[in-house]
Every structure is written in C-alpha cells, then in structure tokens.
Amino acid sequence: MTGKSPRESEAILADLMMPSQANGLRSPSIFGGVVMSMVDKCAALSAMKHSGGQATTLSVERILFKEPILVGELVEIRSHVAHVGRTSMSVVADVYAEDLRTGNRRHTNACWLTFVHLGDDGKPAPVPPLVLETEADHRLHQIAARRREQQLADRH
Ligand SMILES: CC(C)(COP(=O)(O)OP(=O)(O)OC[C@H]1O[C@@H](n2cnc3c(N)ncnc32)[C@H](O)[C@@H]1OP(=O)(O)O)[C@@H](O)C(=O)NCCC(=O)NCCS
C-alpha cells in the first residue's frame, strides 16, 4: 500500500456560531457538545482521507477547552492523521475562534481522537503507512505513539 503524508489527510471545517448553539451560562458561550461534534466530524474527514474509505470513531482521548467560544465567532477546525497502527489512525485536531470584527484569532481547543478504518464488509481493515516529512510530523508522531501505548495499556 502506498504511504500518505499528514498533508494528504488535512481537513478543515468552519462554521459561524449562532445563538441557538449557546449554553445556559449567565454569560453564554458556545455549548461544548457543539464543538465536540464539529471536532469529531473534521477528524473523521482526516481519517477518511488517509484510509480512502470508511472510518469510525474509536475514542476521543482529549478535547481541551482552553477558552470559551462566543456567539457570532467563526470557528475553524483543522485536523490531520498523526500516527497509524494496522487499522487505526490517531488524529490531532486544533480549534480556532475568530472575532470577525477585529480579526482576532484564538486557539481554543486541542484534541486527540482515534479512528478505525472499516472495509466494505464493515470490519477493521489495514490503512496506508504514514510518511513523515517534517520535524513537526515526527514530533506529533512521537506524542501520538506514546498516547497509543497508554491507551493500549489501559484497554479493558
Ligand atoms: C471501532 C471498532 C470497529 C473496533 O472493533 P474491534 O473488535 O475492537 O477491532 P480490533 O480488535 O480489530 O481493533 C481495531 C483497532 O482498534 C484498536 N483498539 C480497539 N479497541 C481498543 C481500545 N480499547 N483501546 C485502544 N485501541 C483499541 C486496536 O488496537 C486496533 O488498532 P490497530 O489495528 O491499529 O492495532 C468497534 O469497537 C466499534 O464498532 N465501535 C463502535 C464505533 C462507533 O460506533 N463509533 C461512533 C460512531 S462513528
């Protein structure tokens, strides 16, 4: 199977945050579940691009909410595959919120998810190797490998 670089699985998902997506806090910000759903969708696109087929979410290891996102802000998610096993793919996703009046852009969420490629029979199927090209590719690959080891050790 021909390898693919992390660039080939890059996915971007953007949406304008509307009042109906706010939470019930006194100073409303965007409901966390809205962000989680967008992250899952964007990361799934990365897994589908790398595997060239279906991919299902195995786990969401981390979604760190560093800062609230406000109604009226533009949310942009960027993701790519950072590590692959035989059938699984670790995806890193970053969330940015932009105030369109000022152009101020903030990194609001850092996320790690794992997907499994499913073949036409619906069963886990092998994915292409990941071709690491840059220093950043190697650094994220190492982080993902450590996370995967921990995940496998915690498996029950
Ligand atoms: C994802 C799923 C197909 C995996 O099934 P499975 O029987 O565990 O499959 P396998 O044992 O062949 O494992 C597949 C891969 O997942 C990894 N994996 C499975 N369970 C794991 C766990 N608990 N922790 C870490 N990795 C795990 C395996 O290591 C393997 O990766 P590898 O091939 O890269 O080494 C199955 O758990 C499933 O269908 N889950 C529901 C998915 C879902 O509904 N998602 C939400 C909607 S998209």
The ligand as an SDF file (V2000), in Angstrom:
LIG
                    3D

 48 50  0  0  0  0  0  0  0  0999 V2000
  -14.0610    0.5060   16.3560 C   0  0  0  0  0  0  0  0  0  0  0  0
  -14.4200   -0.9890   16.3410 C   0  0  0  0  0  0  0  0  0  0  0  0
  -14.8300   -1.3880   14.9210 C   0  0  0  0  0  0  0  0  0  0  0  0
  -13.1760   -1.7840   16.7380 C   0  0  0  0  0  0  0  0  0  0  0  0
  -13.5650   -3.1230   16.8370 O   0  0  0  0  0  0  0  0  0  0  0  0
  -12.5950   -4.2170   17.4850 P   0  0  0  0  0  0  0  0  0  0  0  0
  -13.3160   -5.5080   17.5040 O   0  0  0  0  0  0  0  0  0  0  0  0
  -12.0310   -3.7090   18.7790 O   0  0  0  0  0  0  0  0  0  0  0  0
  -11.4770   -4.3000   16.3830 O   0  0  0  0  0  0  0  0  0  0  0  0
   -9.9740   -4.7430   16.5330 P   0  0  0  0  0  0  0  0  0  0  0  0
   -9.7360   -5.5760   17.7530 O   0  0  0  0  0  0  0  0  0  0  0  0
   -9.5930   -5.3190   15.1990 O   0  0  0  0  0  0  0  0  0  0  0  0
   -9.1960   -3.3630   16.7380 O   0  0  0  0  0  0  0  0  0  0  0  0
   -9.1660   -2.4080   15.7200 C   0  0  0  0  0  0  0  0  0  0  0  0
   -8.1580   -1.3510   16.1100 C   0  0  0  0  0  0  0  0  0  0  0  0
   -8.6490   -0.6320   17.2240 O   0  0  0  0  0  0  0  0  0  0  0  0
   -7.7000   -0.6920   18.2960 C   0  0  0  0  0  0  0  0  0  0  0  0
   -8.4780   -0.7940   19.5260 N   0  0  0  0  0  0  0  0  0  0  0  0
   -9.6150   -1.4890   19.7200 C   0  0  0  0  0  0  0  0  0  0  0  0
  -10.0320   -1.3540   20.9920 N   0  0  0  0  0  0  0  0  0  0  0  0
   -9.1550   -0.5170   21.5890 C   0  0  0  0  0  0  0  0  0  0  0  0
   -9.0760    0.0360   22.8930 C   0  0  0  0  0  0  0  0  0  0  0  0
   -9.9680   -0.2580   23.8410 N   0  0  0  0  0  0  0  0  0  0  0  0
   -8.0470    0.8650   23.1660 N   0  0  0  0  0  0  0  0  0  0  0  0
   -7.1400    1.1660   22.2140 C   0  0  0  0  0  0  0  0  0  0  0  0
   -7.1670    0.6820   20.9560 N   0  0  0  0  0  0  0  0  0  0  0  0
   -8.1560   -0.1580   20.6630 C   0  0  0  0  0  0  0  0  0  0  0  0
   -6.8870   -1.9180   18.0360 C   0  0  0  0  0  0  0  0  0  0  0  0
   -5.6070   -1.8210   18.6490 O   0  0  0  0  0  0  0  0  0  0  0  0
   -6.8120   -1.9150   16.5300 C   0  0  0  0  0  0  0  0  0  0  0  0
   -5.8400   -0.9460   16.1050 O   0  0  0  0  0  0  0  0  0  0  0  0
   -4.5840   -1.4090   15.1960 P   0  0  0  0  0  0  0  0  0  0  0  0
   -5.1050   -2.3140   14.1210 O   0  0  0  0  0  0  0  0  0  0  0  0
   -4.0520   -0.1330   14.6350 O   0  0  0  0  0  0  0  0  0  0  0  0
   -3.6140   -2.0880   16.1210 O   0  0  0  0  0  0  0  0  0  0  0  0
  -15.5880   -1.3160   17.3280 C   0  0  0  0  0  0  0  0  0  0  0  0
  -15.1180   -1.1190   18.6490 O   0  0  0  0  0  0  0  0  0  0  0  0
  -16.8110   -0.4570   17.0880 C   0  0  0  0  0  0  0  0  0  0  0  0
  -17.5680   -0.6760   16.1390 O   0  0  0  0  0  0  0  0  0  0  0  0
  -17.0440    0.5490   17.9730 N   0  0  0  0  0  0  0  0  0  0  0  0
  -18.1610    1.4820   17.8000 C   0  0  0  0  0  0  0  0  0  0  0  0
  -17.7250    2.6670   16.9490 C   0  0  0  0  0  0  0  0  0  0  0  0
  -18.7860    3.7270   16.9210 C   0  0  0  0  0  0  0  0  0  0  0  0
  -19.9620    3.4460   16.9940 O   0  0  0  0  0  0  0  0  0  0  0  0
  -18.3360    4.9930   16.8390 N   0  0  0  0  0  0  0  0  0  0  0  0
  -19.2190    6.1280   16.8820 C   0  0  0  0  0  0  0  0  0  0  0  0
  -19.9070    6.3600   15.5830 C   0  0  0  0  0  0  0  0  0  0  0  0
  -18.7700    6.7900   14.2890 S   0  0  0  0  0  0  0  0  0  0  0  0
  1  2  1  0
  2  3  1  0
  2  4  1  0
  2 36  1  0
  4  5  1  0
  5  6  1  0
  6  7  2  0
  6  8  1  0
  6  9  1  0
  9 10  1  0
 10 11  2  0
 10 12  1  0
 10 13  1  0
 13 14  1  0
 14 15  1  0
 15 16  1  0
 15 30  1  0
 16 17  1  0
 17 18  1  0
 17 28  1  0
 18 19  1  0
 18 27  1  0
 19 20  2  0
 20 21  1  0
 21 22  1  0
 21 27  2  0
 22 23  1  0
 22 24  2  0
 24 25  1  0
 25 26  2  0
 26 27  1  0
 28 29  1  0
 28 30  1  0
 30 31  1  0
 31 32  1  0
 32 33  2  0
 32 34  1  0
 32 35  1  0
 36 37  1  0
 36 38  1  0
 38 39  2  0
 38 40  1  0
 40 41  1  0
 41 42  1  0
 42 43  1  0
 43 44  2  0
 43 45  1  0
 45 46  1  0
 46 47  1  0
 47 48  1  0
M  END
$$$$
